[in-house]
Amino acid sequence: MAHVLAANTVAVEPVSGAVKAFLAGDEPPEWAYGQITSAELWEGGVVPEPVEHAPSAPADGSPPPRGGAGSGLGPWQQYAAAKGVTVQPEATREDIIAACEAAGVPTA
């Protein structure tokens, strides 16, 4: 089912942090659903269910950023796993960065 906007709005792209504008009549991408929560903005007044997409680590193998978009726990977990660094499931982002540094894996 298409989810169409009834009014103009904006949302922040989760990986790049870029602000994206959407116009009335647009079908925004699923990542925007959780940010566009006012029924008045959607045709038919029904807000679509948010779709969870975990941010991913950079595809080029470089470490995720330390701050801003893409710097959360998920990208650092993926990065550590890709580099063969073992961390506990309850490890924080800071724990993962420290484990990578201790293993000699670049973090910047």
C-alpha positions as CSV (number, residue, x, y, z in Angstrom):
1,M,0.0,0.0,0.0
2,A,1.4,3.4,-1.0
3,H,1.7,6.0,1.8
4,V,1.2,9.4,0.3
5,L,1.7,12.8,2.0
6,A,-1.2,15.2,2.2
7,A,1.2,18.2,3.1
8,N,4.8,19.3,2.7
9,T,7.2,18.2,5.5
10,V,10.8,17.3,6.1
11,A,12.7,14.3,7.7
12,V,16.3,13.7,8.5
13,E,18.0,10.9,6.5
14,P,19.3,8.5,9.2
15,V,22.7,7.6,7.6
16,S,23.8,10.9,6.2
17,G,22.0,13.2,8.5
18,A,20.8,15.3,5.6
19,V,17.4,17.0,5.8
20,K,15.1,15.8,3.0
21,A,12.1,17.8,1.9
22,F,8.9,16.0,0.9
23,L,6.0,17.6,-0.9
24,A,2.3,16.8,-0.8
25,G,1.7,13.9,-3.1
26,D,5.1,12.4,-2.5
27,E,5.6,8.8,-1.2
28,P,8.4,9.2,1.3
29,P,10.8,6.3,1.9
30,E,10.2,3.9,4.8
31,W,12.9,5.4,6.9
32,A,10.9,8.6,7.1
33,Y,7.7,7.0,8.5
34,G,8.8,7.2,12.1
35,Q,9.6,10.9,11.7
36,I,6.4,12.0,10.0
37,T,4.0,11.2,12.9
38,S,1.2,13.7,12.4
39,A,-2.0,12.2,10.9
40,E,-2.6,15.5,9.2
41,L,0.4,15.1,7.0
42,W,-0.8,11.8,5.5
43,E,-3.6,11.3,3.0
44,G,-6.4,9.5,4.7
45,G,-5.1,10.6,8.1
46,V,-3.4,7.3,8.8
47,V,0.2,7.3,10.0
48,P,2.2,4.4,8.6
49,E,4.0,2.1,11.0
50,P,7.6,3.0,11.4
51,V,10.0,0.6,9.7
52,E,13.2,0.0,11.7
53,H,16.4,0.0,9.7
54,A,19.6,-0.2,11.6
55,P,22.2,2.2,10.3
56,S,25.1,0.3,8.8
57,A,28.9,0.7,9.0
58,P,30.5,2.4,6.0
59,A,30.7,0.0,3.0
60,D,34.3,0.9,2.3
61,G,35.6,-0.7,5.5
62,S,36.5,2.5,7.2
63,P,35.4,3.1,10.8
64,P,32.1,4.7,11.5
65,P,32.2,8.4,12.5
66,R,32.7,9.2,16.2
67,G,29.8,11.7,16.3
68,G,26.8,12.6,14.3
69,A,24.8,10.4,11.8
70,G,26.1,6.8,11.6
71,S,28.0,7.0,14.8
72,G,25.7,4.9,16.9
73,L,26.0,1.5,18.5
74,G,24.8,-0.5,15.4
75,P,27.5,0.7,13.0
76,W,30.2,0.2,15.5
77,Q,29.0,-3.4,16.2
78,Q,29.0,-4.1,12.5
79,Y,32.5,-2.6,12.1
80,A,34.0,-4.6,15.0
81,A,32.5,-7.8,13.7
82,A,33.8,-7.1,10.1
83,K,37.3,-6.5,11.6
84,G,37.1,-9.7,13.7
85,V,37.0,-7.9,17.0
86,T,34.9,-9.8,19.6
87,V,32.8,-7.8,22.0
88,Q,30.2,-8.8,24.6
89,P,26.6,-8.4,23.5
90,E,26.0,-5.7,26.2
91,A,29.0,-3.7,25.1
92,T,28.4,0.0,24.7
93,R,29.7,2.0,21.7
94,E,32.6,3.3,23.8
95,D,33.4,-0.3,24.8
96,I,33.5,-1.4,21.2
97,I,35.7,1.5,20.2
98,A,38.1,0.7,23.1
99,A,38.2,-3.0,22.0
100,C,38.9,-2.0,18.4
101,E,41.8,0.2,19.6
102,A,43.1,-2.5,21.9
103,A,43.1,-4.9,18.9
104,G,45.0,-2.4,16.7
105,V,41.9,-1.8,14.5
106,P,41.6,1.8,13.2
107,T,38.9,3.9,14.9
108,A,39.5,7.2,13.1
